[in-house]
Each structure stands twice: as structure tokens, then as C-alpha cells.
Amino acid sequence: MRSQRFHTGLVATDYARYPAPPYLGKGWSLQLAPVSSTFPCEAFERSNGRRYRGREVTISAPNQRTAERVASLIHGARLLLEGSNFSQLLRGESSSVYPSDGYSDLDEFLKKQYVWTPNVPFACLIAAKISMRRPLVYALAKLRLSYEIFSAPGMALNPSSSANVRKSHLPEEHVRLAYAIVLANACIEELGLRVPAHPKKPSWINGDWNPEVRHEFDVTLKKSNVDLSELFSWNVRGGKTKLEERRPPRIIGKAPWNRRSVRDGEMHITDAIAYVGWLRSNVAAHTAKHPMLKVLSIYDVANSQFVARRLLMEKIGIWQLWGSE
């Protein structure tokens, strides 16, 4: 089938740091092409004495529908790298593409879609890799939607600038936080990394892991490239809530910045995954558990999203390159 070329408006200048394109996805490819000469693009950067002019990400795909899916996948990969919804798109808005054979409106398209940010080539490489496996495509889609429902900017989570963001008094915000957690957990489940327990084989016995379940889970995680020795940073802010009374997180060490209302610590990744699943099943999903739902915080959402983000990055083999920096 003949491929068509589509414009995205995504511009990169840091492409010298990454493998040279094309980047091959499932039935499509990505190139970095010179920006249209009729469109004034001043993006450039200097590296090792050379000047790198901005290049636009273009998609070679059999049709526009495929190209739109690719653009959406690249956008999701950019959010994955960022760890929040920094997007120029509105919630629920899809990424647009422009066919190369329709140059009459290309400049107008570029004016609306022009985006120049770091690490665009890396996002393209991630999108190409994820496209090869449908469960990864849907895992990324669920995490993206979780970010779109709610995600906290990095400064809000930084204890040096904001020790504890107060909980909302609005029911709508409680539901928003809850369903961001539901989708983060859905991402984890899409990766096949849910705790392998059921009523006849509970995950907990007398307040601790069922050894059989823990062993099976550890084996599954290792097969997905999850590093069990790397602890997970868990945000705990403010005074104890009904959630902690019901099930306190299994913190095994305090964070260096732990003080007063900042009670952050470290957890085993298995405990972190189990806690996200517990939040989903016992607080966020189904009929609202009002006393606990209203004490959900932005930190509960961030913890859940960061767990899903790390697992997806480890699954595709980029966590050590990016996420743990």
C-alpha cells in the first residue's frame, strides 16, 4: 500500500542526541524533515560547535486515520516522559495531522500546531516501540487519560515549594481524583502487572503478604523488567487520614526531606502496586465511599500515576535511561 506523508507541527532541535530516523512503527514510520521554507521557524540549538536547525516530525502512513493514531501515540509518549499533562491540547482533544499534498493551508496548520519542546525524538522512538504491542498502546492511552482527568504540576509536589496542598471540599474534585486513580490502576492492569490474587488465594494473610502470591508476583514483575531492588518514593503529606487508618502505606524508610507535615518515604514496588490496587478497589471505584473519597489528595493520585509510569517505562526498557534520573 502506498504511504502518504503527514505533517504534525512538532519541531525538534535536539535530534543529534538520538539515533538517526526513520523510526519504524507498526505499519508506519517517522522522519525529521526540514520545516517548510514558507513557514518562519527560528528554532535551533548549538551543540559541539554545530548549529542544529529545527526539524519537523512527519509521518509516513497508509492513510490519515493511521497518521492521526500515530500523532496521538507520540503525544501520549511526551506525557509519559513529562509525568503530567503539560499539554497544549485541551482535555479530550486529539492530535491533528496535515497531508503533504494539501499545501495550500500548511502554513496556517503549522501556526496552530507548532510545538517546539525537548525530547521530541525520544517520544517518537517510544511511540514506535509501543506501537508494536497493542496492550502497551492501551496502557499508554489509559495513563494519558488519567493525566488529563487530573495531574499535579511538579512544583505542587515539591515539598520545598509546597509542603502540603490542602484537600478539596468539592465532590466533583473528589470524583476527579478518584477516577484518575482508577485509570492509573487500569494502566497497570493493562501491562499484566496486577497482584495475582483472588478470593480463594488472598494477597494478605494476618496483615502480611501471602508468600505464594508474593513469589508469583515477583516472578511476573521480573519478567517485565521491573527492578525489585529499586525502591519507590511515596508521597505522604499532612496529618493521618481515614485512608491511613484503614490501610497505612508500608513505608520502610524516610525520605531525606521528611519533616513535619511532609512524611514521604520509600516502599517496595510490590507494596506500591498493591496499594494502588487497594485505592482503586476500596476507595475510588464502584459506589463512592464518601468518608474516604473526600480525603483523597493530589498525592494519592501522583503516587498512583508514578507507579503506572515507572512500570510502563520499565516494561519498554527506558526507565534506567530516563525515569530514574
N, C-alpha and C positions, 0 to 999 in steps of 0.2 A: 504494500500500500504506500502511495506517495505521501511523504511528510510535508507539512506546511510549517512555516516559521511564524512565531508569535512573539510580540514584544510584551514585556512585563513592567517596564519603568523602574525596575530595581537596578541600581548602579553600584558597582564595586570598584574600589581603588586598591584594595589590599590583596589582590589576586596572586601577587608574586609569592605570598606565604603559603600557598596551597598548590596541590597538583594541577597541572595544566588541563583545562577542559578539552574535549567534551566530557560531561558527566552523564553516564548512561543509566537511565531508569528503566522501568518495565514498559517497553514499547515506546519510549521517548528519550530525548537527550537534551542537555542544556549546554549552551555556549555563552561566552562572554564576548560580545561584539562591540565595535566602536559605536558610540551614540550617534544617532542621526545628525549629519552635519548642519541641518537646518534648525536643530534644537540647541540653544546655548547651554552647554553643560560645563561648568568650571571645576567640577570635581577632579581632584588629583592628590597624590601624596608622593613624598620623596622617601626613598629607601636605598641604602647603599650607593648613594651618589646618583641614583637614577630617578627620573620623574615618571610616575605612572598615572596616565590619564584615566578617567572614569570609563568603565565599560558596562554595557547594559546586559543583563541576563535575558537571553532569548531562548525560546522553547521550540524544539522540532518535534512535532506530534502529528498524528494522522488527521486530527480534526480539532475544532475549537473546544468541544466538551472535554477531551483529554487534556488539552492545554490548560483549561480552567482548573481541572483537578490537580495538575502539576503545580500551578501557581498557588493553589490553596495549600498544598503539601509543603512548599517552600516557606510559606507564611507560618504554618504550624511549626516548622523546624526552627524558624527565627524566634518564635515564642519559647520553644523548648530551650534554646541557648540562653535566652534572657531570663527565663524563670518567672515571667509575669506577662500581663497583657499590656505591653507598651505601645500597642499597635496604632497605626494611623487609620485603620479600618474601624467602622462602627461595629458594635456587637451584632453578630449575625450576618455582617456584610461579607460577601465573597470577593476574592481577589480577581481583578479584571485582567484580560489579555487583549492584544490588538493584532490582528492578522497582518503580516508584512505586505500583503498585496492590496492593502487599503490605505495607502499613504496619504490620502487627501486630508485625513484627520489625525495623523500620527502625532504632530506637534501638540495638538490640543490634548490628546490622550496622555502624552508624557508630562504635560503641565499638571495634570490631575493626579497622575500615578507616580511621579518622580519621587523616589526614595533612595537616599544615599546613607548607608549605615555600615559599620564594620561587620566583618564575618559573614557577609552575604555568600561568598563562595563555599564556606563551611556549611551554611544552611542548605545550599544546593547539593553538596555531597551527601548530607544527611537525608535529604528528601529522596535522592536517587537510591540510597541504601534501603530506606524504609519502604519504598515502593515495591520492592521485591517480595514482600511478605504482607499479605492482607491483614493479619491480626495487628501488625505494627502500625499499619495505616490507620486502623480504627482506634488503636491505643492512643496514637498522637491526636486524633480528632477529638477523643474524649477529654484528654488533658487540655487541649486548646479551648474547648467549650467550658471546662472548669475555670480556666483563666478568665474567659470572657464573662462568666457569671460573677466572679469576684477574684481579684488578686491584689495583694498589698504591694505597693512600691517598696523597693529595698530600704529606703530611708525610714519608712514606717516600722520596719523590723529591726533596724539598727538600735541597740539599746543606748548608745551614746547620744542619739538624737531624739529617741522616743522610747522611754523606759517601759511604758505600758499604755497602749491605746485602749481607751475605755470601750466597754461593750455597748452595742446599740440598744435602744429601748424600743425600736420599731419591729413589729412582727415580720414585715417584708424583708428587713435586713437579716433577721434570724433565718428565714427560709432561704435567702440568697446564700448565706454562709453554708447552710446545711447541704444544699444541692451542689455547691462547689466541691464539698467533701465527697458526696455521692459519686460525682463524675471522676474525681481523682482516684477513688477506690475502684471505679469501673475500669479505668486505665490499667491499674494493677492487675485486675482480674483478666483483662484482655491479653495481658502478657503471660497469662497462665501461672501467676505467682500469688494466688490466694492461699491462705492457710488450708492444708488438706484435711479438714475435719468435718464431721457430720454427727448427728445425734448419737449414733452407736460408737463413734470414735471421737470423743470430745478433745478439744485442743488443750484444755486445762484439767488438772486433777489436783485437788487440795491446794488450790492457789498457785500452782506452778505448771510448767509445760508437761503435757503428756509426752514422755520420752519417744514413743513410737511416732507421734505426729511431728515432733521437733526434728527427729532424724530424717524423716521423709521430706520435710520442708527444706531442711538444709541441703539435701541432695538435689532437689529441684532448683534451688537458688544457685547452687554451684554450676549446674548445667547451663544456667542462663548468664554465666559470667559475673554473678554477684559476689563481691568480695566480702565474705562473712567477718573478716578480721577488721574491716574498716567500720568504725562506729558512726552512728548517725546523730547529728546535732539536733536537739529537740528544744523548741521554744516553750518556756513556761513563764508566764508573766502574771503579776498581780497576786491577790490572795487566793487561797484554795476555794474551788467551786464545787458544786454538786457533782460535776463530772469527775473530779479527782477523788471525791469521797466514794463515789461508786466504783471507779477503777483508776487508781493512780498510775501514771506512766512509770515504767520500770527504768528509772534513771540510775545509771551505775557510776556516774562521775560528774562533778560540777564543771560548768564552763568557766574559763578564766575570768570572764566578765560578770560572773554570778554575784549579785549583791542586791540586798533589799527586795524590791518587787520583781527584779529580774532573777528568775530561778532556773535559767537554761541549764541543760546538761546533755549528756551523751547516752545513747541507747544502742543496744544491739539492733541491727537492721531487721532481724526477725521479729523482735518485740515492737519495733516501729510499724512494720507492716500489719502485725496483729492488732495494734492499737487503732490504726486507720480503719481496718475492717470492723472493729468494735464500734467506733464512732458512727460508721455508716449504718450498721445493723441496729444499734441500740439507741441512737440519738437522731440521726439525720434523715433516715428513710422511713417509709410507711407513715402511719398516723403520728403526728407530731407529739413528742414527749415534752410538753411545754416547759416544765421546770428546768429540764436540762437543755432544751433547744435554745432558750433565751440566754444561757450563759456561754454559748459558743462564741469564740473570739476569732479575730483575724489570724491569731497564731495557730489555732486548731486547723484552719484552712491552709495556712502556709506549710505547716508540718505535713499535712496530707499531700499537698501538691509537690513538696520537695521529695517525699518518699517516692511518689509516682515518677517524678522527673529523673531521680537517680536510677531507678530500676530500668526505665526505658533507655537511658543513656548507657547503662551497663549492658543491657541486652544487645544493643547495636555496637558496643565496643568503643564508645567515645568518652566514657566517664573519666578515665585517667588522663585523657587529653584535654578535658575542659572542665567538667563539673566539680572536680575536687581541687581546682586551683584556688 
